[in-house]
Amino acid sequence: MASERPLKYGINPHQRSARLTFPSDAFPFAVRNGEPGYINMMDALNAWQLVKELKESLGLPAAASFKHVSPAGAAVAKPLSSEDKAALFLPEDVNPGPLACALLRARGADPVSSFGDFIALSDPVDAETAGFLAKEVSDGIIAPGYDDEALKILAGKKQGKYVVLEIDPAYEPPSTERREIFGITFEQQRNDVRIDPSILQNAVTRAKELPGEAVESAVVALIALKYTQSNSVAFAAGGQAIGIGAGQQSRIHCTRIAADKAETWMLRRHPAFAGAPFAPNVSRTEKYNLIDQCIHYDQLTEPEKRQLASSFAGEPPRLGAAERAAWFSRFPDIVYVSDAFIPFRDNIDRAAALGAKYVVQPGGSVRDQDVIEAADEYGMAMIFTGLRLFTH
C-alpha cells in the first residue's frame, strides 16, 4: 500500500498541491515537529545521504548545512580550536561534544550562506547540540533520533514551527531512481558509489603524498561534492569543507567562488575580524554579515561603507594584501577537489594562490598534462580518482 504526505507548497508558494508519495505503507522518516515544504524535503534527504556517507567512510559524527539543494558546509567531528571559537563568537572555555563540534564546523564554514539552512546530523541529537542549533537561524533538521530534551528545545524554535525530521538510519532506497521533467520521466541507476580513502591512490604529479589529515579532508570534500549542484568544486581543511563553489557553467567560476569563500573562512579567524569592535546590541548573525563586508571592503560602495561604519564602536577592521597573505600561510594543508576533470590550468593557478597543496580530480581532460605540469610548478600533489561526481 502506497503512502502519501501533503507539503505546505511546492518550490514556490503559488505551486500548490505539493505532496510526497512512497510505494510502501510507511515513509522512512517521521515528522516530529513542524510542517515541511518541498525544498525542505529536497534539502533534508540530500543532506542526510551526505552525512550518512561521511560517517560510514570516516567513522566520525558528521554534519551538513544545506541551502537550495547544495551544501553550504559539511564537516566531521573534530575539537574546535581557539581560532574556531573566536570566529564562532564562542567563549574560550566552551568545549562542545563531538556532534556539536561537527554542527558548529559545518555551519561555520560559510555562516552567511547557512542563514535559513536545513541541517543534517549523522547521529542522534543530544540536548547540547540542540542548544547550539537553537541559537541559529535555521529552517529544519534531519537526524536518526533525538533525546527528549533535544526535541523539546528544537520544537520551540520559530514559534514552534521548526521542522524536525527523524530518519530511519537503516533505510536504503532502490537502486533505480526516477524524476519527471516537462511530463517526461527520466530513469537511471542511483549514484551509490562508495567514496573512501582507497580512491586516493593514483598520484600523477611529482609530489605523491597526501598526509592523513589531507586524505580525510579530501573524502569530506568528495562526498560533499557528490551532493552539490554541478559544476562544483570545494576547498577543504581539517576534515571540513571551507569553501564550496556550486552550480556554475564554467569550472573556473566555481573555483573562484569556492576560493573566495575559503579565504573568507580563513580571515574570519584573524584576530582583527574575530575581535572586531562591534557596536552594542549587534547580534551574532549580524556580526557574521558585517565581518563578510569588512573582508570584502574594497568591493563596497560609499553608502555601504558608511552603513558598515555605523555598526562598529571604532573603525571597521581591514587587512592589506601582505597581511592577508601572511595569515593564509598559517593554513598549510588545504585540499582542492573538483567534481569533474579540471580543463585548464587557471583553476590550479587560483587554487595555488589560496595556498592549496593537494588537488583531487577525476582526470580525463585532453589538457591533463597541462594541468599536471601546473601542479608540478607549485609543488602540489595531484590525485586522479577516475570518478566523476556530477549532480543535477
C-alpha positions in Angstrom: 0.0 0.0 0.0 1.5 3.4 -1.0 1.9 6.3 1.4 1.2 10.0 0.7 2.0 13.1 2.6 0.9 16.7 1.7 3.5 19.5 1.8 3.0 23.2 2.5 3.5 24.1 -1.1 5.9 23.3 -4.0 9.1 25.1 -4.8 7.2 28.4 -4.8 4.2 29.3 -2.8 1.9 29.6 -5.8 2.8 25.9 -6.7 0.0 24.2 -4.7 -1.0 20.6 -4.5 2.5 19.6 -3.4 2.9 16.2 -1.9 5.3 13.3 -1.2 4.4 9.7 -2.2 6.2 6.5 -1.2 5.5 3.0 -2.6 5.3 1.3 0.9 2.8 1.7 3.7 5.1 4.0 5.7 7.7 6.6 4.9 11.3 6.0 6.1 11.1 9.2 8.1 8.8 10.8 10.7 7.9 14.5 11.1 8.5 15.2 14.8 7.7 18.9 14.6 6.6 21.5 12.1 5.3 21.3 8.5 7.9 20.6 5.9 7.8 22.2 2.4 9.0 20.9 -0.9 12.5 22.4 -0.7 12.8 21.4 3.0 12.4 17.8 1.9 14.8 18.1 -1.0 17.5 19.6 1.3 16.8 17.1 4.1 17.0 13.9 2.0 20.1 15.0 0.2 21.8 16.3 3.3 21.0 13.0 5.2 22.7 11.0 2.5 25.8 13.2 2.7 26.2 12.8 6.5 25.4 9.1 6.5 28.1 8.5 3.9 30.6 10.7 5.8 30.0 8.7 9.0 30.3 5.4 7.2 33.5 6.4 5.3 35.4 8.1 8.1 33.8 6.7 11.3 33.2 10.2 12.8 30.0 12.1 13.6 29.1 14.3 10.6 27.0 17.4 9.9 25.9 19.3 6.8 24.3 22.7 6.3 22.2 22.7 3.2 20.7 25.6 1.2 18.9 25.2 -2.2 19.9 21.6 -2.6 23.6 22.1 -2.2 25.7 22.1 1.0 26.9 25.5 2.4 29.2 23.5 4.7 30.0 19.9 5.7 32.3 18.6 8.4 33.2 15.6 10.6 33.6 15.9 14.4 36.9 17.5 15.4 37.6 19.7 18.5 37.3 23.4 18.0 40.5 25.4 18.0 40.7 28.7 19.8 40.6 30.4 16.4 37.4 28.4 15.6 35.8 29.5 18.8 36.6 33.2 18.2 35.3 33.0 14.7 32.0 31.5 16.0 31.8 34.0 18.9 32.1 31.2 21.5 33.8 31.7 24.8 37.2 30.0 25.1 36.1 27.8 27.9 33.3 26.2 25.9 34.2 22.7 24.8 31.3 21.1 22.8 30.9 17.4 22.4 31.7 15.6 19.1 28.3 16.0 17.4 28.0 19.7 18.4 31.5 20.3 17.0 30.5 18.7 13.7 27.4 21.0 13.6 29.4 24.2 14.5 32.1 23.4 12.0 29.6 22.7 9.2 27.6 25.9 9.8 30.8 27.9 10.5 32.2 27.1 7.0 30.0 29.8 5.4 27.7 31.3 8.1 26.3 33.9 5.7 25.1 31.2 3.3 23.9 28.9 6.1 21.4 31.6 7.2 18.0 29.8 7.0 19.6 26.4 6.2 18.5 22.8 6.7 20.7 20.8 9.0 21.6 17.1 8.8 23.3 15.2 11.6 24.6 11.6 11.3 23.9 10.7 15.0 21.0 11.1 17.4 20.8 14.6 18.7 21.5 15.4 22.3 20.5 18.5 24.3 23.9 20.1 24.0 23.8 20.0 20.2 20.2 21.2 20.1 21.1 24.0 22.4 23.7 25.3 19.9 21.3 25.0 17.0 18.6 26.8 18.9 20.6 30.0 18.6 20.9 29.8 14.8 18.6 31.0 12.1 17.7 27.6 10.5 14.6 26.1 8.9 14.9 22.5 9.9 16.9 19.4 10.8 17.0 15.7 9.9 18.7 13.1 12.1 18.3 9.5 13.1 16.9 10.4 16.6 16.5 13.0 19.3 16.6 12.7 23.1 13.6 14.2 24.9 15.3 17.4 25.9 16.8 18.0 22.4 13.3 17.5 20.8 11.8 20.0 23.3 14.5 22.6 22.5 14.2 22.2 18.8 10.4 22.2 18.8 10.5 25.6 20.4 12.3 27.2 17.5 10.5 29.5 15.1 7.4 29.8 17.4 7.0 26.1 17.3 7.2 25.8 13.5 10.8 24.5 13.2 10.8 21.3 11.1 12.2 18.3 12.8 12.5 15.1 10.8 13.6 11.7 12.2 15.0 9.4 9.5 15.3 5.6 9.7 19.1 5.1 9.5 18.6 1.6 8.1 16.6 2.8 5.1 18.2 2.1 1.7 16.5 3.4 -1.4 16.0 1.3 -4.6 19.0 1.1 -7.0 17.0 2.8 -9.7 15.9 6.5 -9.3 13.4 8.4 -11.4 12.4 12.0 -11.9 9.9 13.8 -14.1 10.7 16.9 -16.2 8.2 18.5 -18.5 6.0 15.4 -18.3 8.8 13.1 -19.3 10.2 10.5 -16.8 14.0 10.1 -16.5 15.4 6.9 -15.1 19.0 6.0 -14.0 21.0 4.0 -11.5 21.3 5.8 -8.3 24.7 7.2 -7.6 25.6 4.7 -4.9 29.4 4.7 -5.5 31.3 4.4 -2.2 33.9 7.2 -1.5 36.6 6.4 0.9 40.4 6.9 1.2 41.0 3.9 -1.1 40.2 6.0 -4.2 43.1 8.4 -3.5 45.9 6.2 -4.7 46.7 7.5 -8.2 49.1 10.4 -7.8 50.0 11.8 -11.2 52.4 14.6 -10.1 56.0 14.5 -8.9 54.7 15.1 -5.4 52.9 11.9 -4.4 51.9 12.0 -0.7 48.7 13.1 0.9 49.1 13.2 4.7 46.4 11.7 6.8 44.5 14.9 7.5 44.6 15.8 3.8 43.1 12.4 3.0 40.3 12.9 5.5 39.6 16.4 4.1 39.6 15.1 0.5 37.0 12.5 1.5 34.8 15.1 3.1 35.0 17.3 0.0 34.4 14.5 -2.4 31.3 13.3 -0.5 30.1 16.9 -0.2 30.5 17.4 -4.0 28.5 14.3 -4.7 25.5 16.2 -3.3 26.4 19.7 -4.7 24.8 21.0 -7.9 27.4 20.9 -10.7 29.7 22.2 -11.9 31.2 22.2 -8.4 34.5 22.4 -6.6 35.4 22.5 -2.9 38.3 23.5 -0.7 38.7 21.5 2.5 40.9 21.5 5.5 40.9 19.8 8.9 38.1 17.5 8.0 35.6 20.1 6.8 34.7 21.9 3.6 35.8 25.5 3.9 34.6 26.8 0.6 32.2 25.3 -2.0 31.5 26.7 -5.4 28.3 25.3 -6.9 26.2 25.3 -10.0 28.3 27.4 -12.3 28.6 26.7 -16.1 32.4 27.3 -16.0 34.7 25.4 -13.7 37.0 28.4 -13.2 34.0 30.4 -11.9 33.3 27.6 -9.4 36.9 27.7 -8.3 36.9 31.5 -7.9 33.7 31.3 -5.8 35.0 28.5 -3.7 38.4 30.1 -3.2 36.8 33.4 -2.1 34.7 31.5 0.5 37.7 29.6 1.7 39.7 32.9 2.1 36.8 34.4 3.9 36.8 31.3 6.2 40.5 31.8 7.0 40.1 35.6 7.5 37.2 35.1 10.0 39.8 33.5 12.2 42.2 36.5 12.1 42.1 38.5 15.4 41.4 41.7 13.5 38.0 40.3 12.5 37.2 37.8 15.2 37.9 40.5 17.8 36.3 43.4 15.9 34.9 46.3 18.0 31.2 45.9 17.2 28.6 48.5 18.4 26.4 47.4 21.3 23.4 45.2 20.6 24.8 43.8 17.3 23.5 40.2 17.1 25.7 37.2 16.3 24.0 36.8 12.9 24.6 40.4 12.1 28.3 40.1 13.1 28.8 37.3 10.5 27.4 39.6 7.8 29.4 42.6 9.0 32.7 40.7 9.0 31.9 39.4 5.5 31.5 43.1 4.4 34.8 44.0 6.2 36.6 41.2 4.4 35.3 42.5 1.1 35.5 46.2 2.0 37.1 47.3 -1.3 34.0 45.9 -3.2 31.6 48.1 -1.2 30.0 51.3 -2.4 30.4 54.5 -0.4 26.9 54.3 1.1 27.6 50.7 2.1 30.9 51.7 3.8 29.0 54.4 5.8 26.4 52.0 6.8 29.0 49.5 7.8 30.9 52.0 10.0 27.7 52.7 12.0 27.8 49.1 13.2 31.2 49.4 14.9 32.3 51.2 18.0 35.6 52.0 16.3 36.9 51.7 12.8 35.7 48.6 10.8 38.7 46.2 10.7 40.6 45.9 7.4 43.7 43.9 6.3 46.1 44.7 3.5 47.2 42.2 0.9 50.5 41.4 2.7 48.8 40.8 6.0 46.2 38.6 4.3 49.0 36.6 2.5 50.8 36.1 5.8 47.7 34.9 7.5 46.8 32.4 4.7 50.2 30.8 5.1 49.1 29.5 8.5 46.8 27.0 6.8 49.2 24.6 5.1 47.0 21.5 4.4 44.3 22.8 2.1 42.9 20.3 -0.4 41.3 21.5 -3.7 38.7 19.0 -5.1 36.7 19.0 -8.3 33.6 17.0 -9.2 34.8 16.6 -12.8 38.1 17.0 -14.7 39.9 20.3 -14.5 40.1 21.6 -18.1 42.6 24.5 -17.8 45.5 25.4 -15.6 43.8 28.7 -14.5 42.0 26.6 -11.9 45.3 25.4 -10.5 46.7 28.9 -10.5 43.7 30.1 -8.4 44.0 27.2 -6.0 47.7 27.8 -5.6 47.1 31.5 -4.9 44.9 30.3 -2.0 47.6 28.1 -0.7 46.2 24.7 -1.6 48.8 21.9 -1.5 46.8 19.0 -2.8 44.4 18.5 -5.7 41.9 15.7 -6.2 40.0 15.4 -9.5 38.8 12.6 -11.9 41.2 13.4 -14.7 40.3 12.7 -18.3 40.7 16.1 -19.9 42.6 16.5 -23.2 44.7 19.0 -21.3 45.5 16.8 -18.3 49.2 17.2 -19.0 49.0 21.0 -18.9 47.2 20.8 -15.6 49.7 18.3 -14.1 52.6 20.5 -15.2 50.9 23.5 -13.5 50.5 21.5 -10.3 54.2 20.4 -10.5 55.2 24.1 -10.8 53.6 24.8 -7.5 54.8 21.6 -5.8 51.2 20.3 -5.5 50.3 16.6 -5.1 47.5 15.8 -7.6 45.4 12.6 -7.4 43.3 11.3 -10.3 40.2 9.3 -8.9 38.7 8.4 -12.3 35.3 9.2 -10.7 33.1 12.0 -11.9 30.5 13.2 -9.4 28.1 15.4 -11.4 24.8 16.2 -9.7 21.8 17.8 -11.4 
